[in-house]
Amino acid sequence: MAFKLSMFPEAQKDLVSGIPISHVAVKLKSLPQYETIPLKQLKTDLFNYNTYLMAENSIRPLAEDYIYYELSAIIDEKTCPVCHKMNGKIFKISERQAGVNFPPLCDHCRCTWLPYVEDWDKWTEEYKEKHSKEGKNRRRIFNLFKRK
């Protein structure tokens, strides 16, 4: 059976704020739409959703400067076969899909992602050039509105 990521819009703010998953689970359990879900399952689903939120919120700001990412799994006795197999694989940021090629890949997933660049020297030069132009444009615009 394929991994399915459950979304909890009611919990997003609490999870991003750092409220413990167990507290968020108890809070959700009091809502009618979650009262039939066992607490243990709710905690697992929230853990997975939190993993997704953290990965997604960390990759979005970098999507402008990077094209690829490398999936990185913690390799130890707890690593599942799916995460083990996906470790080190390279994917396009624009094609990321949670549960397929982006964390979480499994229940209690500990995978993360790393920016991937084939030629760091070339990328660094392009980055400097791109961002120095943006900085010059910002200064020009600022100077247009500066009082004389």
Contact map, one row per residue, 1 for C-alpha under 8 A:
1110000000000000000000000000000000000000000000000000000000000000000000000000000000000000000000000000000000000000000000000000000000000000000000000000
1111000000000000000000000000000000000000000000000000000000000000000000000000000000000000000000000000000000000000000000000000000000000000000000000000
1111100000000000000000000000000000000000000000000000000000000000000000000000000000000000000000000010000011100000000000000000000000000000000000000000
0111110000000000000000000000000000000000000000000000000000000000000000000000000000000000000000000010000000000000000000000000000000000000000000000000
0011111000000000000000000000000000000000000010011000000000000000000000000000000000000000000000000110000100000000000000000000000000000000000000000000
0001111100000000000000000000000000000000000011011000000000000000000000000000000000000000000000000000000000000000000000000000000000000000000000000000
0000111110000000000000000000000000000000000000001000000000000000000000000000000000000000000000000000000000000000000000000000000000000000000000000000
0000011111110000000000000000000000000000000001001000000000000000000000000000000000000000000000000000000000000000000000000000000000000000000000000000
0000001111110000000000000000000000000000000000000000000000000000000000000000000000000000000000000000000000000000000000000000000000000000000000000000
0000000111111000000000000001000000000000000000000000000000000000000000000000000000000000000000000000000000000000000000000000000000000000000000000000
0000000111111110000000010001000000000000000000000000000000000000000000000000000000000000000000000000000000000000000000000000000000000000000000000000
0000000111111111000000000000000000000000000000000100100000000000000000000000000000000000000000000000000000000000000000000000000000000000000000000000
0000000001111111100000000000000000000000000000000000000000000000000000000000000000000000000000000000000000000000000000000000000000000000000000000000
0000000000111111111000010000000000000000000000000000000000000000000000000000000000000000000000000000000000000000000000000000000000000000000000000000
0000000000111111111110010000000000000000000000000100000000000000000000000000000000000000000000000000000000000000000000000000000000000000000000000000
0000000000011111111000000000000000000000000000000100110000000000000000000000000000000000000000000000000000000000000000000000000000000000000000000000
0000000000001111111000000000000000000000000000000000000000000000000000000000000000000000000000000000000000000000000000000000000000000000000000000000
0000000000000111111100000000000000000000000000000000000000000000000000000000000000000000000000000000000000000000000000000000000000000000000000000000
0000000000000111111110110000000000000000000000000000000000000000000000000000000000000000000000000000000000000000000000000000000000000000000000000000
0000000000000010011111110000000000000000000000000000000000000000000000000000000000000000000000000000000000000000000000000000000000000000000000000000
0000000000000010001111111000000000000000001001100000000000000000000000000000000000000000000000000000000000000000000000000000000000000000000000000000
0000000000000000000111111100000000000000001000000000000000000000000000000000000000000000000000000000000000000000000000000000000000000000000000000000
0000000000000000001111111110000000000000000000000000000000000000000000000000000000000000000000000000000000000000000000000000000000000000000000000000
0000000000100110001111111111000000000000000000000000000000000000000000000000000000000000000000000000000000000000000000000000000000000000000000000000
0000000000000000000011111111100000000010011001000000000000000000000000000000000000000000000000000000000000000000000000000000000000000000000000000000
0000000000000000000001111111110000000010000000000000000000000000000000000000000000000000000000000000000000000000000000000000000000000000000000000000
0000000000000000000000111111111000000000000000000000000000000000000000000000000000000000000000000000000000000000000000000000000000000000000000000000
0000000001100000000000011111111001100000000000000000000000000000000000000000000000000000000000000000000000000000000000000000000000000000000000000000
0000000000000000000000001111111101101010000000000000000000000000000000000000000000000000000000000000000000000000000000000000000000000000000000000000
0000000000000000000000000111111101100000000000000000000000000000000000000000000000000000000000000000000000000000000000000000000000000000000000000000
0000000000000000000000000011111111100000000000000000000000000000000000000000000000000000000000000000000000000000000000000000000000000000000000000000
0000000000000000000000000000111111100000000000000000000000000000000000000000000000000000000000000000000000000000000000000000000000000000000000000000
0000000000000000000000000000001111110000000000000000000000000000000000000000000000000000000000000000000000000000000000000000000000000000000000000000
0000000000000000000000000001111111111000000000000000000000000000000000000000000000000000000000000000000000000000000000000000000000000000000000000000
0000000000000000000000000001111111111100000000000000000000000000000000000000000000000000000000000000000000000000000000000000000000000000000000000000
0000000000000000000000000000000011111100000000000000000000000000000000000000000000000000000000000000000000000000000000000000000000000000000000000000
0000000000000000000000000000100001111110110000000000000000000000000000000000000000000000000000000000000000000000000000000000000000000000000000000000
0000000000000000000000000000000000111111110000000000000000000000000000000000000000000000000000000000000000000000000000000000000000000000000000000000
0000000000000000000000001100100000001111111000000000000000000000000000000000000000000000000000000000000000000000000000000000000000000000000000000000
0000000000000000000000000000000000000111111100000000000000000000000000000000000000000000000000000000000000000000000000000000000000000000000000000000
0000000000000000000000000000000000001111111110000000000000000000000000000000000000000000000000000000000000000000000000000000000000000000000000000000
0000000000000000000000001000000000001111111111000000000000000000000000000000000000000000000000000000000000000000000000000000000000000000000000000000
0000000000000000000011001000000000000011111111100000000000000000000000000000000000000000000000000000000000000000000000000000000000000000000000000000
0000000000000000000000000000000000000001111111110000000000000000000000000000000000000000000000000000000000110000000000000000000000000000000000000000
0000110000000000000000000000000000000000111111111000000000000000000000000000000000000000000000000000000000100000000000000000000000000000000000000000
0000010100000000000010001000000000000000011111111100000000000000000000000000000000000000000000000000000000000000000000000000000000000000000000000000
0000000000000000000010000000000000000000001111111110000000000000000000000000000000000000000000000000000000010000000000000000000000000000000000000000
0000110000000000000000000000000000000000000111111111000000000000000000000000000000000000000000000000000101111000000000000000000000000000000000000000
0000111100000000000000000000000000000000000011111111100000000000000000000000000000000000000000000000000100000000000000000000000000000000000000000000
0000000000010011000000000000000000000000000001111111110000000000000000000000000000000000000000000000000000000000000000000000000000000000000000000000
0000000000000000000000000000000000000000000000111111111000000000000000000000000000000000000000000000001100001100000000000000000000000000000000000000
0000000000000000000000000000000000000000000000011111111100000000000000000000000000000000000000000100001100000000000000000000000000000000000000000000
0000000000010001000000000000000000000000000000001111111110000000000000000000000000000000000000000000000000000000000000000000000000000000000000000000
0000000000000001000000000000000000000000000000000111111111000000000000000000000000000000000000000000000000000000000000000000000000000000000000000000
0000000000000000000000000000000000000000000000000011111111100000000000000000000000000000000000000000001000000001100000000000000000000000000000000000
0000000000000000000000000000000000000000000000000001111111110000000000000000000000000000000000000000000000000000000000000000000000000000000000000000
0000000000000000000000000000000000000000000000000000111111111000000000000000000000000000000000000000000000000000000000000000000000000000000000000000
0000000000000000000000000000000000000000000000000000011111111100000000000000000000000000000000000000000000000000000000000000000000000000000000000000
0000000000000000000000000000000000000000000000000000001111111110000000000000000000000000000000000000000000000000000000000000000000000000000000000000
0000000000000000000000000000000000000000000000000000000111111110000000000000000000000000000000000000000000000000000000000000000000000000000000000000
0000000000000000000000000000000000000000000000000000000011111111000000000000000000000000000000000000000000000000000000000000000000000000000000000000
0000000000000000000000000000000000000000000000000000000001111111110000000000000000000000000000000000000000000000000000000000000000000000000000000000
0000000000000000000000000000000000000000000000000000000000111111111000000000000000000000000011000000000000000000000000000000000000000000000000000000
0000000000000000000000000000000000000000000000000000000000001111111000000000000000000000000000000000000000000000000000000000000000000000000000000000
0000000000000000000000000000000000000000000000000000000000000111111000000000000000000000000000000000000000000000000000000000001000000000000000000000
0000000000000000000000000000000000000000000000000000000000000111111110000000000000000000000010000000000000000000001110000000000000000000000000000000
0000000000000000000000000000000000000000000000000000000000000011111110000000000000000000000111000000000000000000000110000000000000000000000000000000
0000000000000000000000000000000000000000000000000000000000000000011111000000000000000000011110000000000000000000001110000000000000000000000000000000
0000000000000000000000000000000000000000000000000000000000000000011111100000000000000000011110000000000000000000111110000000000000000000000000000000
0000000000000000000000000000000000000000000000000000000000000000000111110000000000000011111000000000000000000000111100000000000000000000000000000000
0000000000000000000000000000000000000000000000000000000000000000000011111000000000000111111000000000110000000011110000000000000000000000000000000000
0000000000000000000000000000000000000000000000000000000000000000000001111100000000000111000000000000000000000011110000000000000000000000000000000000
0000000000000000000000000000000000000000000000000000000000000000000000111110001000110111000000000000000000000111000000000000000000000000000000000000
0000000000000000000000000000000000000000000000000000000000000000000000011111001000000000000000000000000000000110000000000000000000000000000000000000
0000000000000000000000000000000000000000000000000000000000000000000000001111111000010000000000000000000000000000000000000000000000000000000000000000
0000000000000000000000000000000000000000000000000000000000000000000000000111111000000000000000000000000000000000000000000000000000000000000000000000
0000000000000000000000000000000000000000000000000000000000000000000000000011111000000000000000000000000000000000000000000000000000000000000000000000
0000000000000000000000000000000000000000000000000000000000000000000000000011111100000000000000000000000000000000000000000000000000000000000000000000
0000000000000000000000000000000000000000000000000000000000000000000000001111111110110000000000000000000000000000000000000000000000000000000000000000
0000000000000000000000000000000000000000000000000000000000000000000000000000011111110000000000000000000001000000000000000000000000000000000000000000
0000000000000000000000000000000000000000000000000000000000000000000000000000001111111000000000000000000000000000000000000000000000000000000000000000
0000000000000000000000000000000000000000000000000000000000000000000000000000000111111100000000000000000011000000000000000000000000000000000000000000
0000000000000000000000000000000000000000000000000000000000000000000000001000001111111110000000000000000011001010000000000000000000000000000000000000
0000000000000000000000000000000000000000000000000000000000000000000000001010001111111110000000000000000000000000000000000000000000000000000000000000
0000000000000000000000000000000000000000000000000000000000000000000000000000000011111110000000000000000000000000000000000000000000000000000000000000
0000000000000000000000000000000000000000000000000000000000000000000000111000000001111111100000000000100000000000000000000000000000000000000000000000
0000000000000000000000000000000000000000000000000000000000000000000001111000000000111111100000000000000000000000000000000000000000000000000000000000
0000000000000000000000000000000000000000000000000000000000000000000001111000000000000111110000000000000000000000000000000000000000000000000000000000
0000000000000000000000000000000000000000000000000000000000000000000001100000000000000111111000000000000000000000000000000000000000000000000000000000
0000000000000000000000000000000000000000000000000000000000000000000111100000000000000001111100000000000000000000000100000000000000000000000000000000
0000000000000000000000000000000000000000000000000000000000000000000111100000000000000000111110110000100000000000000000000000000000000000000000000000
0000000000000000000000000000000000000000000000000000000000000000001110000000000000000000011111110000000000000000000000000000000000000000000000000000
0000000000000000000000000000000000000000000000000000000000000010011110000000000000000000001111110000000000000000000000000000000000000000000000000000
0000000000000000000000000000000000000000000000000000000000000010001000000000000000000000000111110000000000000000000000000000000000000000000000000000
0000000000000000000000000000000000000000000000000000000000000000000000000000000000000000001111111000000000000000000000000000000000000000000000000000
0000000000000000000000000000000000000000000000000000000000000000000000000000000000000000001111111101110000000000000000000000000000000000000000000000
0000000000000000000000000000000000000000000000000000000000000000000000000000000000000000000000111111110000000000000000000000000000000000000000000000
0000100000000000000000000000000000000000000000000001000000000000000000000000000000000000000000011111111110000000000000000000000000000000000000000000
0011100000000000000000000000000000000000000000000000000000000000000000000000000000000000000000001111111111000000000000000000000000000000000000000000
0000000000000000000000000000000000000000000000000000000000000000000000000000000000000000000000011111111010000000000000000000000000000000000000000000
0000000000000000000000000000000000000000000000000000000000000000000000100000000000000100001000011111111010000000000000000000000000000000000000000000
0000000000000000000000000000000000000000000000000000000000000000000000100000000000000000000000011111111110000001100000000000000000000000000000000000
0000000000000000000000000000000000000000000000000011001000000000000000000000000000000000000000000111111110001111100000000000000000000000000000000000
0000100000000000000000000000000000000000000000011011000000000000000000000000000000000000000000000110011111111110000000000000000000000000000000000000
0010000000000000000000000000000000000000000000000000000000000000000000000000000001100000000000000111111111101010000000000000000000000000000000000000
0010000000000000000000000000000000000000000000010000000000000000000000000000000101100000000000000010000111111000000000000000000000000000000000000000
0010000000000000000000000000000000000000000110010000000000000000000000000000000000000000000000000000000111111000000000000000000000000000000000000000
0000000000000000000000000000000000000000000100110000000000000000000000000000000000000000000000000000000101111100000000000000000000000000000000000000
0000000000000000000000000000000000000000000000010010000000000000000000000000000000100000000000000000001111111110000000000000000000000000000000000000
0000000000000000000000000000000000000000000000000010000000000000000000001100000000000000000000000000001100011111000000000000000000000000000000000000
0000000000000000000000000000000000000000000000000000000000000000000000111100000000100000000000000000001110001111100000000000000000000000000000000000
0000000000000000000000000000000000000000000000000000001000000000000000111000000000000000000000000000011000000111110000000000000000000000000000000000
0000000000000000000000000000000000000000000000000000001000000000000011110000000000000000000000000000011000000011111000000000000000000000000000000000
0000000000000000000000000000000000000000000000000000000000000000000011110000000000000000000000000000000000000001111100000000000000000000000000000000
0000000000000000000000000000000000000000000000000000000000000000010111000000000000000000000000000000000000000000111110000000000000000000000000000000
0000000000000000000000000000000000000000000000000000000000000000011111000000000000000000010000000000000000000000011111000000000000000000000000000000
0000000000000000000000000000000000000000000000000000000000000000011110000000000000000000000000000000000000000000001111110010000000000000000000000000
0000000000000000000000000000000000000000000000000000000000000000000000000000000000000000000000000000000000000000000111110000000000000000000000000000
0000000000000000000000000000000000000000000000000000000000000000000000000000000000000000000000000000000000000000000011111110000000000000000000000000
0000000000000000000000000000000000000000000000000000000000000000000000000000000000000000000000000000000000000000000011111111000000000000000000000000
0000000000000000000000000000000000000000000000000000000000000000000000000000000000000000000000000000000000000000000000111111100000000000000000000000
0000000000000000000000000000000000000000000000000000000000000000000000000000000000000000000000000000000000000000000000111111110000000000000000000000
0000000000000000000000000000000000000000000000000000000000000000000000000000000000000000000000000000000000000000000010111111111000000000000000000000
0000000000000000000000000000000000000000000000000000000000000000000000000000000000000000000000000000000000000000000000011111111100000000000000000000
0000000000000000000000000000000000000000000000000000000000000000000000000000000000000000000000000000000000000000000000001111111110000000000000000000
0000000000000000000000000000000000000000000000000000000000000000000000000000000000000000000000000000000000000000000000000111111111000000000000000000
0000000000000000000000000000000000000000000000000000000000000000100000000000000000000000000000000000000000000000000000000011111111100000000000000000
0000000000000000000000000000000000000000000000000000000000000000000000000000000000000000000000000000000000000000000000000001111111110000000000000000
0000000000000000000000000000000000000000000000000000000000000000000000000000000000000000000000000000000000000000000000000000111111111000000000000000
0000000000000000000000000000000000000000000000000000000000000000000000000000000000000000000000000000000000000000000000000000011111111100000000000000
0000000000000000000000000000000000000000000000000000000000000000000000000000000000000000000000000000000000000000000000000000001111111110000000000000
0000000000000000000000000000000000000000000000000000000000000000000000000000000000000000000000000000000000000000000000000000000111111111000000000000
0000000000000000000000000000000000000000000000000000000000000000000000000000000000000000000000000000000000000000000000000000000011111111100000000000
0000000000000000000000000000000000000000000000000000000000000000000000000000000000000000000000000000000000000000000000000000000001111111110000000000
0000000000000000000000000000000000000000000000000000000000000000000000000000000000000000000000000000000000000000000000000000000000111111111000000000
0000000000000000000000000000000000000000000000000000000000000000000000000000000000000000000000000000000000000000000000000000000000011111111100000000
0000000000000000000000000000000000000000000000000000000000000000000000000000000000000000000000000000000000000000000000000000000000001111111110000000
0000000000000000000000000000000000000000000000000000000000000000000000000000000000000000000000000000000000000000000000000000000000000111111111000000
0000000000000000000000000000000000000000000000000000000000000000000000000000000000000000000000000000000000000000000000000000000000000011111111100000
0000000000000000000000000000000000000000000000000000000000000000000000000000000000000000000000000000000000000000000000000000000000000001111111110000
0000000000000000000000000000000000000000000000000000000000000000000000000000000000000000000000000000000000000000000000000000000000000000111111111000
0000000000000000000000000000000000000000000000000000000000000000000000000000000000000000000000000000000000000000000000000000000000000000011111111100
0000000000000000000000000000000000000000000000000000000000000000000000000000000000000000000000000000000000000000000000000000000000000000001111111100
0000000000000000000000000000000000000000000000000000000000000000000000000000000000000000000000000000000000000000000000000000000000000000000111111100
0000000000000000000000000000000000000000000000000000000000000000000000000000000000000000000000000000000000000000000000000000000000000000000011111110
0000000000000000000000000000000000000000000000000000000000000000000000000000000000000000000000000000000000000000000000000000000000000000000001111111
0000000000000000000000000000000000000000000000000000000000000000000000000000000000000000000000000000000000000000000000000000000000000000000000001111
0000000000000000000000000000000000000000000000000000000000000000000000000000000000000000000000000000000000000000000000000000000000000000000000000111
